[in-house]
Amino acid sequence: MAGTIWEIFGYRAEDHSSDALNAANSSHCPIINEKCVKTFRDGTISGVCTLKPMTSDPVVCCPIRLYADGYKILRDVSDQAFQAGLGLVSGKDAVEYSATQGKDCVAVFGKGWGGELRLPQKDGKGGYFVDWVLAWLDSTGELREFVAVEVQTIDTTGSYGNGYQALMNDRSVVKTTAGLNWENVSKRILPQLIYKGQVLQREELCRKGLFFVCPTAVYQRIMSRLGGKEGLVRYALQPASITFLGYDVDSGGSFASGTMTPLAQKVAHTTTVYKVQEAFNNVTLPEENVFKNAILKALGKP
């Protein structure tokens, strides 16, 4: 596989504005207004937000890139799960906010807001973190209900080191050997979604289930692994639901230099954790004797 770096330190690789150059030179992430934490193995900050495979549209590869536009994805989930227009407030400040403002709000628990919340394992050892928990509080600060939100992009294979160097040297875009690691869709993402979805389904105040936010290409690969979204019957929001939300950078738009490319929600599909588990376990097997035939062929036998 091969591709180019499409965004670095929050800006398009083709952007030669002072804002884009200053962000790169200072290793600054304009998405969350902090120093970038994405690094190469030697500790050098890479700043790569989005890769463009040679034969497809750009794919976001840094989860923080999905927090652009003032955490738009969390507002989208809140609007869909609760009601439109509720304010997002850091979890530790939410009760006081409701009391002083006298109105409903959404307490946000996640990195940089109110701390991540851990889901315990069955045996009490270790546990999974949920990226975000959005809790709807009424005007007196009482908990009405909540939802959990997972955010995933995609790991990379190969290397985009030469592309990084070219951009840092003279802002030129060159081809790299970087690709996308689709194996993690099956090995890591889906088993965790199933586990977390089943845990949340038992929560009396988690009435809208789990939301999974990812690049559209990751959503499409998940659907392919599960046999197509046609088999994942669409359901209304419910405690056992998993809602897939696919986002992409608006690569087809025309935006001024020095501005970050906005995110666009491209897909929304709600099904249930049980439909996902059923599809995940429904393995399509090859024809019988494939190993035998491969051995015979390697031995030069007809």
ZADO-1210 file (C-alpha; in nm, 4 decimals, padded with zeros to 6 digits):
<atoms>
<atom x="00.0000" y="00.0000" z="00.0000" code="MET" pos="1"/>
<atom x="00.1013" y="00.3617" z="-00.0437" code="ALA" pos="2"/>
<atom x="-00.0338" y="00.7045" z="00.0269" code="GLY" pos="3"/>
<atom x="00.0439" y="01.0658" z="00.1051" code="THR" pos="4"/>
<atom x="00.0029" y="01.2800" z="00.4147" code="ILE" pos="5"/>
<atom x="-00.3131" y="01.4863" z="00.3599" code="TRP" pos="6"/>
<atom x="-00.3185" y="01.6785" z="00.6894" code="GLU" pos="7"/>
<atom x="-00.0404" y="01.7549" z="00.9348" code="ILE" pos="8"/>
<atom x="-00.0678" y="01.9506" z="01.2602" code="PHE" pos="9"/>
<atom x="-00.4320" y="02.0257" z="01.1858" code="GLY" pos="10"/>
<atom x="-00.3882" y="02.1787" z="00.8393" code="TYR" pos="11"/>
<atom x="-00.3928" y="02.0460" z="00.4852" code="ARG" pos="12"/>
<atom x="-00.0488" y="01.9451" z="00.3623" code="ALA" pos="13"/>
<atom x="-00.0903" y="02.1808" z="00.0661" code="GLU" pos="14"/>
<atom x="-00.1540" y="02.4774" z="00.3015" code="ASP" pos="15"/>
<atom x="00.1481" y="02.7104" z="00.3041" code="HIS" pos="16"/>
<atom x="-00.0108" y="02.9750" z="00.5285" code="SER" pos="17"/>
<atom x="00.1674" y="03.1164" z="00.8312" code="SER" pos="18"/>
<atom x="-00.0845" y="02.9439" z="01.0587" code="ASP" pos="19"/>
<atom x="-00.0086" y="02.6025" z="00.9058" code="ALA" pos="20"/>
<atom x="00.3679" y="02.6578" z="00.9113" code="LEU" pos="21"/>
<atom x="00.3671" y="02.7888" z="01.2691" code="ASN" pos="22"/>
<atom x="00.1654" y="02.4896" z="01.3892" code="ALA" pos="23"/>
<atom x="00.4157" y="02.2516" z="01.2270" code="ALA" pos="24"/>
<atom x="00.7211" y="02.4370" z="01.3541" code="ASN" pos="25"/>
<atom x="00.5903" y="02.4415" z="01.7116" code="SER" pos="26"/>
<atom x="00.4380" y="02.0883" z="01.7019" code="SER" pos="27"/>
<atom x="00.1059" y="02.2469" z="01.7962" code="HIS" pos="28"/>
<atom x="-00.2315" y="02.0741" z="01.7631" code="CYS" pos="29"/>
<atom x="-00.4913" y="02.3404" z="01.6788" code="PRO" pos="30"/>
<atom x="-00.7750" y="02.0911" z="01.7301" code="ILE" pos="31"/>
<atom x="-00.7406" y="02.0948" z="02.1094" code="ILE" pos="32"/>
<atom x="-00.4943" y="02.3857" z="02.1330" code="ASN" pos="33"/>
<atom x="-00.2174" y="02.1781" z="02.2928" code="GLU" pos="34"/>
<atom x="00.1126" y="02.0230" z="02.1895" code="LYS" pos="35"/>
<atom x="00.0638" y="01.7274" z="01.9557" code="CYS" pos="36"/>
<atom x="00.1126" y="01.3875" z="02.1199" code="VAL" pos="37"/>
<atom x="00.1372" y="01.1755" z="01.8030" code="LYS" pos="38"/>
<atom x="00.4968" y="01.0532" z="01.7718" code="THR" pos="39"/>
<atom x="00.7334" y="00.8348" z="01.5741" code="PHE" pos="40"/>
<atom x="00.9162" y="00.5516" z="01.7516" code="ARG" pos="41"/>
<atom x="01.2119" y="00.7772" z="01.8281" code="ASP" pos="42"/>
<atom x="00.9849" y="01.0258" z="02.0067" code="GLY" pos="43"/>
<atom x="00.9747" y="01.2851" z="01.7283" code="THR" pos="44"/>
<atom x="00.6314" y="01.4447" z="01.7117" code="ILE" pos="45"/>
<atom x="00.4772" y="01.3526" z="01.3769" code="SER" pos="46"/>
<atom x="00.1609" y="01.5621" z="01.3756" code="GLY" pos="47"/>
<atom x="-00.0070" y="01.3498" z="01.1070" code="VAL" pos="48"/>
<atom x="-00.3863" y="01.3815" z="01.1216" code="CYS" pos="49"/>
<atom x="-00.5045" y="01.2342" z="00.7929" code="THR" pos="50"/>
<atom x="-00.3598" y="01.0065" z="00.5252" code="LEU" pos="51"/>
<atom x="-00.4731" y="00.9750" z="00.1661" code="LYS" pos="52"/>
<atom x="-00.4367" y="00.6281" z="00.0135" code="PRO" pos="53"/>
<atom x="-00.3505" y="00.6471" z="-00.3552" code="MET" pos="54"/>
<atom x="-00.6836" y="00.5013" z="-00.4646" code="THR" pos="55"/>
<atom x="-00.9326" y="00.6474" z="-00.2162" code="SER" pos="56"/>
<atom x="-01.0374" y="00.9601" z="-00.0321" code="ASP" pos="57"/>
<atom x="-00.8466" y="01.0874" z="00.2745" code="PRO" pos="58"/>
<atom x="-00.8906" y="00.8864" z="00.5959" code="VAL" pos="59"/>
<atom x="-00.8485" y="01.0381" z="00.9425" code="VAL" pos="60"/>
<atom x="-00.5856" y="00.8389" z="01.1345" code="CYS" pos="61"/>
<atom x="-00.5614" y="01.0446" z="01.4563" code="CYS" pos="62"/>
<atom x="-00.8561" y="01.0271" z="01.6998" code="PRO" pos="63"/>
<atom x="-00.7988" y="01.3855" z="01.8153" code="ILE" pos="64"/>
<atom x="-00.8714" y="01.5031" z="01.4593" code="ARG" pos="65"/>
<atom x="-01.2305" y="01.3882" z="01.5169" code="LEU" pos="66"/>
<atom x="-01.2624" y="01.6363" z="01.8039" code="TYR" pos="67"/>
<atom x="-01.2469" y="01.9318" z="01.5650" code="ALA" pos="68"/>
<atom x="-01.5066" y="02.2063" z="01.5402" code="ASP" pos="69"/>
<atom x="-01.5287" y="02.2317" z="01.9182" code="GLY" pos="70"/>
<atom x="-01.6001" y="01.8612" z="01.9776" code="TYR" pos="71"/>
<atom x="-01.8788" y="01.8609" z="01.7198" code="LYS" pos="72"/>
<atom x="-01.9096" y="01.4831" z="01.7399" code="ILE" pos="73"/>
<atom x="-02.0116" y="01.5043" z="02.1068" code="LEU" pos="74"/>
<atom x="-02.2727" y="01.7688" z="02.0306" code="ARG" pos="75"/>
<atom x="-02.4068" y="01.5490" z="01.7502" code="ASP" pos="76"/>
<atom x="-02.4400" y="01.2513" z="01.9867" code="VAL" pos="77"/>
<atom x="-02.6041" y="01.4641" z="02.2561" code="SER" pos="78"/>
<atom x="-02.8534" y="01.6089" z="02.0063" code="ASP" pos="79"/>
<atom x="-02.9468" y="01.2619" z="01.8832" code="GLN" pos="80"/>
<atom x="-02.9546" y="01.0837" z="02.2191" code="ALA" pos="81"/>
<atom x="-03.1108" y="01.3519" z="02.4401" code="PHE" pos="82"/>
<atom x="-03.2402" y="01.6769" z="02.2941" code="GLN" pos="83"/>
<atom x="-03.0946" y="01.9405" z="02.0662" code="ALA" pos="84"/>
<atom x="-02.9020" y="02.2326" z="02.2059" code="GLY" pos="85"/>
<atom x="-02.8024" y="02.1102" z="02.5517" code="LEU" pos="86"/>
<atom x="-02.4776" y="02.2630" z="02.6751" code="GLY" pos="87"/>
<atom x="-02.1731" y="02.0399" z="02.7168" code="LEU" pos="88"/>
<atom x="-02.0069" y="02.0925" z="03.0553" code="VAL" pos="89"/>
<atom x="-01.7029" y="01.9283" z="03.2154" code="SER" pos="90"/>
<atom x="-01.8237" y="01.6465" z="03.4397" code="GLY" pos="91"/>
<atom x="-01.6807" y="01.7953" z="03.7581" code="LYS" pos="92"/>
<atom x="-01.8551" y="02.1306" z="03.6955" code="ASP" pos="93"/>
<atom x="-02.1891" y="02.0076" z="03.5639" code="ALA" pos="94"/>
<atom x="-02.3897" y="01.9894" z="03.8899" code="VAL" pos="95"/>
<atom x="-02.2897" y="02.3424" z="03.9875" code="GLU" pos="96"/>
<atom x="-02.3665" y="02.4630" z="03.6343" code="TYR" pos="97"/>
<atom x="-02.7205" y="02.3208" z="03.6477" code="SER" pos="98"/>
<atom x="-02.7806" y="02.4705" z="03.9913" code="ALA" pos="99"/>
<atom x="-02.6564" y="02.8197" z="03.9037" code="THR" pos="100"/>
<atom x="-02.7994" y="02.8324" z="03.5516" code="GLN" pos="101"/>
<atom x="-03.1243" y="02.6555" z="03.6401" code="GLY" pos="102"/>
<atom x="-03.1283" y="02.4514" z="03.3203" code="LYS" pos="103"/>
<atom x="-03.0471" y="02.1067" z="03.1859" code="ASP" pos="104"/>
<atom x="-02.6972" y="02.0291" z="03.0615" code="CYS" pos="105"/>
<atom x="-02.4770" y="01.7376" z="02.9554" code="VAL" pos="106"/>
<atom x="-02.1962" y="01.6374" z="03.1924" code="ALA" pos="107"/>
<atom x="-01.9001" y="01.5239" z="02.9820" code="VAL" pos="108"/>
<atom x="-01.6577" y="01.2636" z="03.1146" code="PHE" pos="109"/>
<atom x="-01.3520" y="01.2048" z="02.8974" code="GLY" pos="110"/>
<atom x="-00.9929" y="01.3093" z="02.8494" code="LYS" pos="111"/>
<atom x="-00.9542" y="01.6810" z="02.9102" code="GLY" pos="112"/>
<atom x="-01.3072" y="01.7151" z="03.0469" code="TRP" pos="113"/>
<atom x="-01.4097" y="01.5100" z="03.3498" code="GLY" pos="114"/>
<atom x="-01.1750" y="01.2110" z="03.3330" code="GLY" pos="115"/>
<atom x="-01.2379" y="00.8770" z="03.1628" code="GLU" pos="116"/>
<atom x="-01.4682" y="00.6272" z="03.3345" code="LEU" pos="117"/>
<atom x="-01.3622" y="00.2625" z="03.3585" code="ARG" pos="118"/>
<atom x="-01.5824" y="-00.0393" z="03.2892" code="LEU" pos="119"/>
<atom x="-01.4792" y="-00.3254" z="03.5218" code="PRO" pos="120"/>
<atom x="-01.3994" y="-00.6717" z="03.3926" code="GLN" pos="121"/>
<atom x="-01.6153" y="-00.9616" z="03.5048" code="LYS" pos="122"/>
<atom x="-01.3528" y="-01.0883" z="03.7522" code="ASP" pos="123"/>
<atom x="-01.2931" y="-00.7407" z="03.8932" code="GLY" pos="124"/>
<atom x="-00.9400" y="-00.7122" z="03.7546" code="LYS" pos="125"/>
<atom x="-00.8459" y="-00.4419" z="03.5099" code="GLY" pos="126"/>
<atom x="-01.1196" y="-00.3088" z="03.2883" code="GLY" pos="127"/>
<atom x="-01.1995" y="-00.1175" z="02.9734" code="TYR" pos="128"/>
<atom x="-01.2111" y="00.2578" z="02.9491" code="PHE" pos="129"/>
<atom x="-01.4987" y="00.4207" z="02.7670" code="VAL" pos="130"/>
<atom x="-01.3692" y="00.7198" z="02.5712" code="ASP" pos="131"/>
<atom x="-01.6623" y="00.9424" z="02.6602" code="TRP" pos="132"/>
<atom x="-01.9692" y="00.9313" z="02.8808" code="VAL" pos="133"/>
<atom x="-02.2354" y="01.1963" z="02.8221" code="LEU" pos="134"/>
<atom x="-02.4724" y="01.2322" z="03.1172" code="ALA" pos="135"/>
<atom x="-02.7922" y="01.4349" z="03.0879" code="TRP" pos="136"/>
<atom x="-02.8567" y="01.6340" z="03.4056" code="LEU" pos="137"/>
<atom x="-03.1835" y="01.8171" z="03.4757" code="ASP" pos="138"/>
<atom x="-03.2055" y="02.1749" z="03.5993" code="SER" pos="139"/>
<atom x="-03.1509" y="02.0617" z="03.9590" code="THR" pos="140"/>
<atom x="-02.8384" y="01.8590" z="03.8764" code="GLY" pos="141"/>
<atom x="-03.0094" y="01.5187" z="03.8958" code="GLU" pos="142"/>
<atom x="-02.8989" y="01.2477" z="03.6537" code="LEU" pos="143"/>
<atom x="-03.1678" y="01.1701" z="03.3939" code="ARG" pos="144"/>
<atom x="-02.9835" y="00.9288" z="03.1649" code="GLU" pos="145"/>
<atom x="-02.6505" y="00.8772" z="02.9929" code="PHE" pos="146"/>
<atom x="-02.4847" y="00.7311" z="02.6847" code="VAL" pos="147"/>
<atom x="-02.1315" y="00.6082" z="02.6143" code="ALA" pos="148"/>
<atom x="-01.9243" y="00.7142" z="02.3132" code="VAL" pos="149"/>
<atom x="-01.6292" y="00.5301" z="02.1602" code="GLU" pos="150"/>
<atom x="-01.4018" y="00.7105" z="01.9138" code="VAL" pos="151"/>
<atom x="-01.1702" y="00.5136" z="01.6859" code="GLN" pos="152"/>
<atom x="-00.9720" y="00.5968" z="01.3772" code="THR" pos="153"/>
<atom x="-00.7280" y="00.3504" z="01.2200" code="ILE" pos="154"/>
<atom x="-00.3681" y="00.2465" z="01.2832" code="ASP" pos="155"/>
<atom x="-00.1170" y="00.2714" z="01.0028" code="THR" pos="156"/>
<atom x="00.1261" y="00.0286" z="00.8439" code="THR" pos="157"/>
<atom x="00.4472" y="00.1039" z="00.6564" code="GLY" pos="158"/>
<atom x="00.6008" y="00.4467" z="00.7111" code="SER" pos="159"/>
<atom x="00.5221" y="00.8080" z="00.6324" code="TYR" pos="160"/>
<atom x="00.8572" y="00.9312" z="00.7686" code="GLY" pos="161"/>
<atom x="00.9786" y="01.0546" z="00.4299" code="ASN" pos="162"/>
<atom x="00.6512" y="01.2407" z="00.3802" code="GLY" pos="163"/>
<atom x="00.6902" y="01.4089" z="00.7182" code="TYR" pos="164"/>
<atom x="01.0457" y="01.5154" z="00.6384" code="GLN" pos="165"/>
<atom x="00.9454" y="01.6592" z="00.3009" code="ALA" pos="166"/>
<atom x="00.6639" y="01.8602" z="00.4569" code="LEU" pos="167"/>
<atom x="00.8838" y="01.9897" z="00.7363" code="MET" pos="168"/>
<atom x="01.1643" y="02.0810" z="00.4937" code="ASN" pos="169"/>
<atom x="00.9791" y="02.2708" z="00.2228" code="ASP" pos="170"/>
<atom x="00.6092" y="02.1783" z="00.2565" code="ARG" pos="171"/>
<atom x="00.6229" y="01.9401" z="-00.0388" code="SER" pos="172"/>
<atom x="00.3934" y="01.6369" z="-00.0595" code="VAL" pos="173"/>
<atom x="00.5589" y="01.3078" z="-00.1537" code="VAL" pos="174"/>
<atom x="00.4446" y="00.9495" z="-00.1818" code="LYS" pos="175"/>
<atom x="00.5053" y="00.7278" z="00.1237" code="THR" pos="176"/>
<atom x="00.4723" y="00.3563" z="00.2022" code="THR" pos="177"/>
<atom x="00.2086" y="00.4247" z="00.4685" code="ALA" pos="178"/>
<atom x="-00.1092" y="00.2203" z="00.4585" code="GLY" pos="179"/>
<atom x="-00.4045" y="00.1482" z="00.6864" code="LEU" pos="180"/>
<atom x="-00.4167" y="-00.1469" z="00.9259" code="ASN" pos="181"/>
<atom x="-00.7603" y="-00.2929" z="00.8612" code="TRP" pos="182"/>
<atom x="-00.6896" y="-00.6069" z="01.0658" code="GLU" pos="183"/>
<atom x="-00.7587" y="-00.4153" z="01.3865" code="ASN" pos="184"/>
<atom x="-01.1227" y="-00.3818" z="01.2839" code="VAL" pos="185"/>
<atom x="-01.1735" y="-00.7511" z="01.3527" code="SER" pos="186"/>
<atom x="-00.9101" y="-00.8110" z="01.6186" code="LYS" pos="187"/>
<atom x="-00.9669" y="-00.5147" z="01.8466" code="ARG" pos="188"/>
<atom x="-01.2565" y="-00.2838" z="01.7605" code="ILE" pos="189"/>
<atom x="-01.5464" y="-00.5254" z="01.7181" code="LEU" pos="190"/>
<atom x="-01.4829" y="-00.7444" z="02.0272" code="PRO" pos="191"/>
<atom x="-01.4622" y="-00.4324" z="02.2450" code="GLN" pos="192"/>
<atom x="-01.7816" y="-00.2875" z="02.0989" code="LEU" pos="193"/>
<atom x="-01.9687" y="-00.6092" z="02.1708" code="ILE" pos="194"/>
<atom x="-01.8410" y="-00.6314" z="02.5286" code="TYR" pos="195"/>
<atom x="-01.9090" y="-00.2674" z="02.6130" code="LYS" pos="196"/>
<atom x="-02.2483" y="-00.2750" z="02.4455" code="GLY" pos="197"/>
<atom x="-02.3562" y="-00.5737" z="02.6543" code="GLN" pos="198"/>
<atom x="-02.2342" y="-00.4128" z="02.9777" code="VAL" pos="199"/>
<atom x="-02.4148" y="-00.0875" z="02.9017" code="LEU" pos="200"/>
<atom x="-02.7353" y="-00.2705" z="02.8101" code="GLN" pos="201"/>
<atom x="-02.7718" y="-00.3660" z="03.1775" code="ARG" pos="202"/>
<atom x="-02.7512" y="-00.0047" z="03.2971" code="GLU" pos="203"/>
<atom x="-03.0931" y="00.1279" z="03.3936" code="GLU" pos="204"/>
<atom x="-03.0105" y="00.4864" z="03.2944" code="LEU" pos="205"/>
<atom x="-02.8262" y="00.4044" z="02.9705" code="CYS" pos="206"/>
<atom x="-03.1379" y="00.4184" z="02.7546" code="ARG" pos="207"/>
<atom x="-02.9756" y="00.4903" z="02.4172" code="LYS" pos="208"/>
<atom x="-02.6832" y="00.2454" z="02.4289" code="GLY" pos="209"/>
<atom x="-02.3394" y="00.2957" z="02.2781" code="LEU" pos="210"/>
<atom x="-02.2323" y="00.5399" z="02.0060" code="PHE" pos="211"/>
<atom x="-01.9317" y="00.4514" z="01.7897" code="PHE" pos="212"/>
<atom x="-01.7655" y="00.7388" z="01.6031" code="VAL" pos="213"/>
<atom x="-01.5122" y="00.6622" z="01.3307" code="CYS" pos="214"/>
<atom x="-01.3993" y="00.7644" z="00.9814" code="PRO" pos="215"/>
<atom x="-01.6429" y="00.6565" z="00.7122" code="THR" pos="216"/>
<atom x="-01.3849" y="00.4163" z="00.5642" code="ALA" pos="217"/>
<atom x="-01.3601" y="00.2365" z="00.9002" code="VAL" pos="218"/>
<atom x="-01.7394" y="00.2135" z="00.9173" code="TYR" pos="219"/>
<atom x="-01.7487" y="00.0656" z="00.5670" code="GLN" pos="220"/>
<atom x="-01.4811" y="-00.1906" z="00.6574" code="ARG" pos="221"/>
<atom x="-01.6746" y="-00.2875" z="00.9706" code="ILE" pos="222"/>
<atom x="-01.9896" y="-00.3335" z="00.7659" code="MET" pos="223"/>
<atom x="-01.7962" y="-00.5474" z="00.5179" code="SER" pos="224"/>
<atom x="-01.6574" y="-00.7632" z="00.8001" code="ARG" pos="225"/>
<atom x="-02.0091" y="-00.8076" z="00.9367" code="LEU" pos="226"/>
<atom x="-02.1567" y="-00.9081" z="00.6022" code="GLY" pos="227"/>
<atom x="-02.3034" y="-00.5708" z="00.5040" code="GLY" pos="228"/>
<atom x="-02.5289" y="-00.3279" z="00.6859" code="LYS" pos="229"/>
<atom x="-02.8311" y="-00.4988" z="00.5274" code="GLU" pos="230"/>
<atom x="-02.7867" y="-00.7791" z="00.7800" code="GLY" pos="231"/>
<atom x="-02.7639" y="-00.5318" z="01.0675" code="LEU" pos="232"/>
<atom x="-03.1302" y="-00.4416" z="01.0852" code="VAL" pos="233"/>
<atom x="-03.1905" y="-00.0764" z="01.1687" code="ARG" pos="234"/>
<atom x="-03.3404" y="-00.0238" z="01.5133" code="TYR" pos="235"/>
<atom x="-03.4568" y="00.2767" z="01.7131" code="ALA" pos="236"/>
<atom x="-03.2320" y="00.3962" z="01.9957" code="LEU" pos="237"/>
<atom x="-03.2597" y="00.1629" z="02.2942" code="GLN" pos="238"/>
<atom x="-03.0439" y="00.0278" z="02.5813" code="PRO" pos="239"/>
<atom x="-02.8999" y="-00.2501" z="02.3611" code="ALA" pos="240"/>
<atom x="-02.8321" y="-00.0311" z="02.0589" code="SER" pos="241"/>
<atom x="-02.5021" y="00.0505" z="01.8907" code="ILE" pos="242"/>
<atom x="-02.5111" y="00.3611" z="01.6739" code="THR" pos="243"/>
<atom x="-02.2374" y="00.3950" z="01.4119" code="PHE" pos="244"/>
<atom x="-02.1515" y="00.7526" z="01.3112" code="LEU" pos="245"/>
<atom x="-01.9091" y="00.7960" z="01.0210" code="GLY" pos="246"/>
<atom x="-01.7196" y="01.1231" z="00.9681" code="TYR" pos="247"/>
<atom x="-01.4722" y="01.2483" z="00.7095" code="ASP" pos="248"/>
<atom x="-01.2789" y="01.5648" z="00.6392" code="VAL" pos="249"/>
<atom x="-01.4594" y="01.7653" z="00.3714" code="ASP" pos="250"/>
<atom x="-01.1904" y="01.6964" z="00.1133" code="SER" pos="251"/>
<atom x="-01.4070" y="01.8045" z="-00.1781" code="GLY" pos="252"/>
<atom x="-01.4629" y="02.1557" z="-00.0484" code="GLY" pos="253"/>
<atom x="-01.2685" y="02.4718" z="-00.1217" code="SER" pos="254"/>
<atom x="-01.1340" y="02.6396" z="00.1905" code="PHE" pos="255"/>
<atom x="-00.9083" y="02.9377" z="00.2448" code="ALA" pos="256"/>
<atom x="-00.5473" y="02.8875" z="00.3475" code="SER" pos="257"/>
<atom x="-00.4974" y="02.9010" z="00.7222" code="GLY" pos="258"/>
<atom x="-00.8318" y="02.7355" z="00.7939" code="THR" pos="259"/>
<atom x="-00.8869" y="02.3795" z="00.9095" code="MET" pos="260"/>
<atom x="-01.0988" y="02.1519" z="00.6934" code="THR" pos="261"/>
<atom x="-01.4354" y="02.0908" z="00.8627" code="PRO" pos="262"/>
<atom x="-01.5668" y="01.7466" z="00.9458" code="LEU" pos="263"/>
<atom x="-01.8793" y="01.6127" z="00.7807" code="ALA" pos="264"/>
<atom x="-02.1001" y="01.3342" z="00.9128" code="GLN" pos="265"/>
<atom x="-02.1462" y="01.0946" z="00.6223" code="LYS" pos="266"/>
<atom x="-02.3359" y="00.8055" z="00.7788" code="VAL" pos="267"/>
<atom x="-02.5492" y="00.7152" z="01.0806" code="ALA" pos="268"/>
<atom x="-02.6755" y="00.3630" z="01.1421" code="HIS" pos="269"/>
<atom x="-02.8320" y="00.2238" z="01.4595" code="THR" pos="270"/>
<atom x="-02.8590" y="-00.1501" z="01.5219" code="THR" pos="271"/>
<atom x="-02.8273" y="-00.3684" z="01.8331" code="THR" pos="272"/>
<atom x="-02.5276" y="-00.5251" z="02.0043" code="VAL" pos="273"/>
<atom x="-02.6850" y="-00.8670" z="01.9501" code="TYR" pos="274"/>
<atom x="-02.7074" y="-00.8160" z="01.5741" code="LYS" pos="275"/>
<atom x="-02.3420" y="-00.7104" z="01.5702" code="VAL" pos="276"/>
<atom x="-02.2383" y="-01.0136" z="01.7761" code="GLN" pos="277"/>
<atom x="-02.4388" y="-01.2504" z="01.5571" code="GLU" pos="278"/>
<atom x="-02.2830" y="-01.1091" z="01.2406" code="ALA" pos="279"/>
<atom x="-01.9320" y="-01.1094" z="01.3922" code="PHE" pos="280"/>
<atom x="-01.9618" y="-01.4796" z="01.4821" code="ASN" pos="281"/>
<atom x="-02.1056" y="-01.5743" z="01.1448" code="ASN" pos="282"/>
<atom x="-01.7798" y="-01.6704" z="00.9754" code="VAL" pos="283"/>
<atom x="-01.7899" y="-01.7475" z="00.6039" code="THR" pos="284"/>
<atom x="-01.5724" y="-02.0549" z="00.5470" code="LEU" pos="285"/>
<atom x="-01.3871" y="-02.1388" z="00.2245" code="PRO" pos="286"/>
<atom x="-01.4436" y="-02.4598" z="00.0320" code="GLU" pos="287"/>
<atom x="-01.3347" y="-02.7849" z="00.1990" code="GLU" pos="288"/>
<atom x="-00.9812" y="-02.9218" z="00.1526" code="ASN" pos="289"/>
<atom x="-00.8216" y="-02.5844" z="00.0766" code="VAL" pos="290"/>
<atom x="-00.5126" y="-02.6758" z="00.2839" code="PHE" pos="291"/>
<atom x="-00.4819" y="-03.0153" z="00.1157" code="LYS" pos="292"/>
<atom x="-00.5053" y="-02.8588" z="-00.2297" code="ASN" pos="293"/>
<atom x="-00.2476" y="-02.5926" z="-00.1410" code="ALA" pos="294"/>
<atom x="-00.0048" y="-02.8605" z="-00.0190" code="ILE" pos="295"/>
<atom x="-00.0530" y="-03.0721" z="-00.3305" code="LEU" pos="296"/>
<atom x="00.0015" y="-02.7687" z="-00.5503" code="LYS" pos="297"/>
<atom x="00.3224" y="-02.6798" z="-00.3619" code="ALA" pos="298"/>
<atom x="00.4416" y="-03.0395" z="-00.4086" code="LEU" pos="299"/>
<atom x="00.3817" y="-03.0148" z="-00.7810" code="GLY" pos="300"/>
<atom x="00.1151" y="-03.2836" z="-00.7736" code="LYS" pos="301"/>
<atom x="-00.2024" y="-03.2562" z="-00.9832" code="PRO" pos="302"/>
</atoms>
